[in-house]
Amino acid sequence: FGLALHPDGRLLVVLSRLTNYATVIDTTTDKVLHHPPVDFYSTEAVFGPEGRLYVSNRWLDALVVYDTVALDEGMGFTKVATIPVAQNPRDVAISADGAIVAVASQTGLAVSLIDTAALVERQRVDLEAPGIGVAFAGDFVVVPTLSASTHHLPTEGPDGDGDGHPGDN
C-alpha cells in the first residue's frame, strides 16, 4: 500500500496494510531482502533524513516511529514511539529539514503535525473534510481534500454528480 525509499537510495520499504510485516527491497538488485515486523494496518511511510521511519497506522490511529539500521540482509526496525493522531490516518510527509511529519486523516478530517525531536503531536489542524494526501512546499503543508470542506465524511454529503451516491466533491 505504501512505499518509502531510504535516504541512501538503496533500500525500499513496502507496506501492504493487511500484513504484520514490511518488505525491504534492494533497489540495486531488485531482490526482496527481509520482512521486518510492523503492526497490521500500516499504511504509508516516509523516512527522515537520518533514516528514522515514520509509518501511519489505521488500526492504532497513530504515527508509529521506528529507528532503522541497514543490514546486508535487509533492514532492522526498532519501534521507538506510537503517537496518537486523528482517526484513520493515511498519507504522511516530512519537512525538508526533517523537523515535522504531517499525517493526513480521512475520517478524522484533520492533519496532525508531529515534532520529530520530541515525538509528540504539536498541532492538529481541522480540515473540515477528509484529507487525501499531504505534502510540504517550503514552509507550507498542502493537504488536498475529498470535499469542499462541508464537514462531511467520504460517504456523506451532496450528490454532486447525480450518480445516487453521496460524498461528491
C-alpha positions in Angstrom: 0.0 0.0 0.0 2.8 2.4 0.9 6.4 2.9 -0.3 9.3 4.6 1.4 12.8 4.9 -0.1 15.7 5.0 2.5 17.8 8.3 2.2 20.7 6.3 0.9 18.6 5.3 -2.1 19.3 1.6 -1.8 16.6 0.1 0.3 12.9 0.4 -0.4 10.3 -0.3 2.3 6.9 -1.6 1.1 3.8 -1.8 3.3 0.8 -3.9 2.4 -1.6 -2.9 5.2 -3.1 -6.4 5.6 0.1 -8.0 6.9 2.1 -7.6 10.1 5.4 -7.1 8.3 7.0 -4.8 5.8 9.0 -5.9 2.7 12.5 -4.5 2.2 13.8 -4.5 -1.4 17.3 -3.8 -2.5 16.9 -1.3 -5.4 20.3 -2.2 -6.9 19.4 -5.9 -7.3 15.5 -5.7 -7.2 15.6 -8.5 -4.7 13.5 -8.9 -1.5 15.9 -8.9 1.4 13.9 -9.0 4.5 10.4 -8.8 6.1 10.8 -6.8 9.3 7.7 -6.8 11.6 5.3 -3.9 11.7 1.8 -3.5 13.1 -1.2 -4.6 11.0 -2.8 -1.8 9.0 0.5 0.1 8.5 -0.5 2.3 5.6 2.0 4.9 4.4 5.6 5.7 5.4 8.3 8.3 5.0 11.9 8.3 6.0 13.6 11.1 7.9 16.9 12.3 6.7 18.7 10.3 9.4 16.9 7.0 8.4 14.2 7.0 11.0 10.9 5.6 9.6 7.5 7.2 10.2 4.5 4.9 9.5 0.8 5.8 9.6 -1.3 3.1 11.1 -5.1 2.9 10.6 -5.7 0.3 13.3 -3.9 2.3 16.0 -4.9 5.7 14.8 -1.3 6.6 15.2 2.0 7.5 13.6 4.4 4.7 14.5 8.1 5.6 14.6 10.9 3.1 14.0 14.6 3.5 14.3 16.2 1.6 11.4 19.5 0.1 10.7 20.6 -1.1 7.2 21.9 -4.6 7.2 23.4 -6.7 4.5 20.3 -8.9 4.6 17.8 -6.1 4.8 16.9 -3.6 7.4 16.3 -3.8 11.2 13.4 -1.9 12.7 13.1 -0.9 16.4 9.8 0.7 17.4 10.5 3.9 19.5 7.1 5.6 19.6 3.4 5.3 18.9 2.0 8.8 18.6 -1.8 9.2 18.5 -3.2 11.2 15.6 -6.7 11.9 14.1 -8.8 8.8 13.2 -7.9 6.8 10.1 -4.5 8.3 9.2 -3.1 7.5 5.8 -0.8 10.0 4.0 2.5 11.1 5.5 5.1 13.7 4.5 8.2 15.1 6.2 9.5 18.7 6.0 12.8 19.3 4.2 14.7 19.8 7.4 13.1 16.6 9.0 11.7 18.5 11.9 8.0 17.9 11.2 6.0 15.0 9.9 2.4 15.7 8.7 -0.2 13.0 8.8 -3.5 13.4 6.9 -6.5 11.6 8.3 -9.5 10.7 6.2 -12.3 10.1 8.7 -10.6 12.3 11.3 -11.0 15.3 9.0 -7.6 16.7 10.2 -3.9 16.8 9.6 -1.6 16.2 12.5 1.8 17.9 12.8 4.3 15.8 14.6 7.5 17.2 16.2 10.2 14.6 15.2 12.6 15.6 18.0 10.1 15.4 20.9 7.9 12.7 19.2 4.7 14.4 20.0 1.8 15.9 18.1 2.3 19.6 18.2 -0.8 20.7 16.4 -3.9 19.1 14.9 -5.5 21.2 12.1 -9.2 20.7 11.4 -9.7 20.3 7.7 -13.5 20.0 7.9 -13.1 17.4 5.1 -11.3 14.1 4.5 -7.5 14.7 3.8 -6.4 12.5 0.9 -2.8 13.5 0.6 -0.2 15.7 2.2 3.0 17.4 1.0 5.4 20.1 2.2 6.0 23.1 -0.1 8.6 25.3 1.6 7.0 26.5 4.9 3.5 25.3 3.8 1.7 22.0 4.4 -0.5 21.2 1.4 -3.5 18.9 2.0 -5.9 18.1 -0.8 -9.4 17.1 0.5 -12.2 14.9 -0.8 -14.9 17.6 -0.4 -15.4 21.3 -0.3 -14.9 21.4 3.4 -18.6 20.9 4.3 -17.9 18.7 7.4 -19.0 15.6 5.5 -17.3 12.2 5.8 -16.4 10.5 2.5 -19.7 8.5 2.4 -22.0 11.5 3.3 -22.9 14.9 1.8 -24.2 16.1 -1.5 -24.6 14.0 -4.6 -22.9 16.5 -6.9 -22.7 14.3 -10.0 -26.2 12.7 -9.7 -25.0 9.1 -9.6 -27.0 8.3 -6.5 -24.0 8.1 -4.2 -23.3 10.8 -1.6 -19.9 12.4 -0.9 -19.0 14.0 -4.2 -16.6 16.9 -4.1 
